[in-house]
Amino acid sequence: MKEVAAKAQKSALIIDATDNVAVALQDFKKGDQCQISSNGREEKIQLLEDIPFGHKLAIQFIEENESVLKYGEEIGKMKTAVKKGGWIHVHNMFCERGGGK
Protein backbone atom coordinates (compact mmCIF):
# COMPACT_ATOMS: atom_id res chain seq x y z
CA MET A 1 0.00 0.00 0.00
CA LYS A 2 2.82 2.40 0.82
CA GLU A 3 4.34 1.88 -2.67
CA VAL A 4 1.07 2.93 -4.35
CA ALA A 5 0.94 6.13 -2.27
CA ALA A 6 4.55 6.95 -3.16
CA LYS A 7 3.85 6.54 -6.88
CA ALA A 8 0.86 8.90 -6.72
CA GLN A 9 3.04 11.64 -5.17
CA LYS A 10 5.43 11.83 -8.11
CA SER A 11 4.85 14.89 -10.21
CA ALA A 12 5.65 16.82 -13.36
CA LEU A 13 5.66 20.52 -14.14
CA ILE A 14 3.55 22.22 -16.80
CA ILE A 15 5.38 25.46 -17.50
CA ASP A 16 2.71 27.32 -19.52
CA ALA A 17 -1.06 26.74 -19.68
CA THR A 18 -0.84 26.23 -23.47
CA ASP A 19 1.81 23.47 -23.22
CA ASN A 20 0.98 19.94 -24.37
CA VAL A 21 3.92 18.49 -22.42
CA ALA A 22 5.07 18.49 -18.81
CA VAL A 23 8.59 18.11 -17.42
CA ALA A 24 9.31 15.13 -15.18
CA LEU A 25 10.48 16.32 -11.75
CA GLN A 26 11.97 12.89 -11.00
CA ASP A 27 12.54 9.56 -12.70
CA PHE A 28 9.38 7.67 -13.63
CA LYS A 29 8.81 4.01 -14.38
CA LYS A 30 6.25 2.65 -16.82
CA GLY A 31 2.89 2.43 -15.03
CA ASP A 32 3.63 5.17 -12.48
CA GLN A 33 0.90 7.70 -11.79
CA CYS A 34 2.15 11.24 -12.38
CA GLN A 35 0.42 14.16 -10.63
CA ILE A 36 0.21 17.36 -12.69
CA SER A 37 -1.35 20.73 -11.92
CA SER A 38 -2.22 23.54 -14.30
CA ASN A 39 -4.50 26.54 -13.85
CA GLY A 40 -6.09 25.01 -10.76
CA ARG A 41 -6.69 21.71 -12.56
CA GLU A 42 -5.23 18.60 -10.92
CA GLU A 43 -4.83 15.42 -12.92
CA LYS A 44 -3.11 12.08 -12.62
CA ILE A 45 -1.60 10.60 -15.77
CA GLN A 46 -0.50 6.98 -16.03
CA LEU A 47 2.87 6.81 -17.72
CA LEU A 48 3.24 4.49 -20.69
CA GLU A 49 7.01 4.08 -20.47
CA ASP A 50 10.03 4.96 -18.32
CA ILE A 51 10.65 8.72 -18.38
CA PRO A 52 13.88 10.15 -16.93
CA PHE A 53 14.06 13.24 -14.71
CA GLY A 54 13.95 16.46 -16.74
CA HIS A 55 12.44 14.83 -19.84
CA LYS A 56 9.05 15.63 -21.35
CA LEU A 57 5.84 13.63 -21.12
CA ALA A 58 2.72 14.12 -23.20
CA ILE A 59 -0.25 15.46 -21.23
CA GLN A 60 -2.55 14.83 -24.20
CA PHE A 61 -2.46 12.90 -27.47
CA ILE A 62 -0.04 14.59 -29.89
CA GLU A 63 -0.25 13.63 -33.57
CA GLU A 64 2.58 13.04 -36.03
CA ASN A 65 3.96 16.41 -37.26
CA GLU A 66 2.00 18.25 -34.55
CA SER A 67 3.86 20.95 -32.63
CA VAL A 68 5.33 20.16 -29.22
CA LEU A 69 4.57 23.12 -26.96
CA LYS A 70 6.75 23.95 -23.94
CA TYR A 71 7.14 27.43 -22.38
CA GLY A 72 4.08 28.33 -24.48
CA GLU A 73 6.26 28.02 -27.60
CA GLU A 74 6.83 25.38 -30.26
CA ILE A 75 10.05 23.53 -29.44
CA GLY A 76 9.69 20.93 -32.19
CA LYS A 77 7.30 18.54 -33.91
CA MET A 78 6.49 14.88 -33.40
CA LYS A 79 8.12 12.33 -35.74
CA THR A 80 5.39 9.90 -34.69
CA ALA A 81 2.17 10.26 -32.73
CA VAL A 82 2.43 9.90 -28.96
CA LYS A 83 -0.34 9.04 -26.52
CA LYS A 84 -1.04 10.86 -23.27
CA GLY A 85 1.55 9.62 -20.77
CA GLY A 86 4.18 8.91 -23.42
CA TRP A 87 7.83 9.99 -23.35
CA ILE A 88 8.85 12.80 -25.69
CA HIS A 89 12.52 13.15 -26.56
CA VAL A 90 14.88 13.07 -29.57
CA HIS A 91 13.78 9.53 -30.49
CA ASN A 92 10.30 10.73 -31.48
CA MET A 93 10.55 14.53 -31.81
CA PHE A 94 12.46 16.77 -34.24
CA CYS A 95 13.27 20.44 -34.49
CA GLU A 96 13.53 22.03 -37.92
CA ARG A 97 15.56 24.92 -36.55
CA GLY A 98 18.46 22.65 -35.63
CA GLY A 99 18.15 20.41 -38.69
CA GLY A 100 17.31 17.49 -36.40
CA LYS A 101 14.90 15.66 -38.70
N, C-alpha and C positions, 0 to 999 in steps of 0.2 A: 504493500500500500504506500509506503514511504517513497518508493521509486516513482510511482505514478504522480505523486504530488510534486516531486522534484522536476519531472519532465514538464509539467504544466507551467512551472515558474520560469522556464527559459523564455527569452524574448528576443525580439528584433525591432529595429528602429525604422520607422517611415519618416523620411526627412522632410518631404513636402506633401501636402494633401493631394496633389495631382500625380504623385509617383505610383507606378504599378509594380514596384519592387520595394523590399525592405532589406536592411542590412543586419546580418546575424551578429548578435552581441556576444555570442559564444559558439563553440562547436555544437553542431546538431548531428544526431544520428537519424537514419531513415525511420519513420514512424513516430518520432518525437512530436509533441504538441508545442507549437510556438505561439506565444502570446504577443499580439501586436495591438497598438493603440494609435488612433488617428482621429483628430477632430472630435474627441469625446466618444468615439466608437471603439469598443473593445472586441477583439475577435481572436479565436484560436484557430490556427492553421495546422493541419497534419502534414508533416514534411515527407516528401516522396523519395528522398535520397539523402545521403550524408551531405551536410553543408558546413564548410569550415567557417570559423570566426572571421568576420569582416567581409564575407562574400554575400552576394545578393540572392534573395529568394523571391519567387513570383507570389504576389498577393492576389492575383487574378489570372485567368487564362490569358496568355499572350501569344498571338498568332505568328506564324512565319512572316518575316519582313516587317513586323510591327515594331514600332519604336519602344525602346526600353527607357523609361522615365525615372530619373533619380535627381534629386535637388530641384525638381520641377522642370528639368531640362532633358532633352534626348541625349543619352550617352552612347547609343548604339541601336542596332536592330537585331532581331532574332534570326539566326540561321535556320532554326526549326521551331515549331510551336512548343510551348512549355505550359504545363498545367499548373494551377494554383498549388503552391507548396514545392515546386520544382526549383532546382539549383540553376542559377544564371551566372555564367562565367565565359571565358574565352572559348570553351568547347562548343557553345551553342549560341554565342552572340558575336556580332562583328561591329566594327566602327569604320565607316567610310572615310572619316577624317584621317585616320592613321594608316589607311590602306590594309586593314586587318581582315579582309574578306577571306 
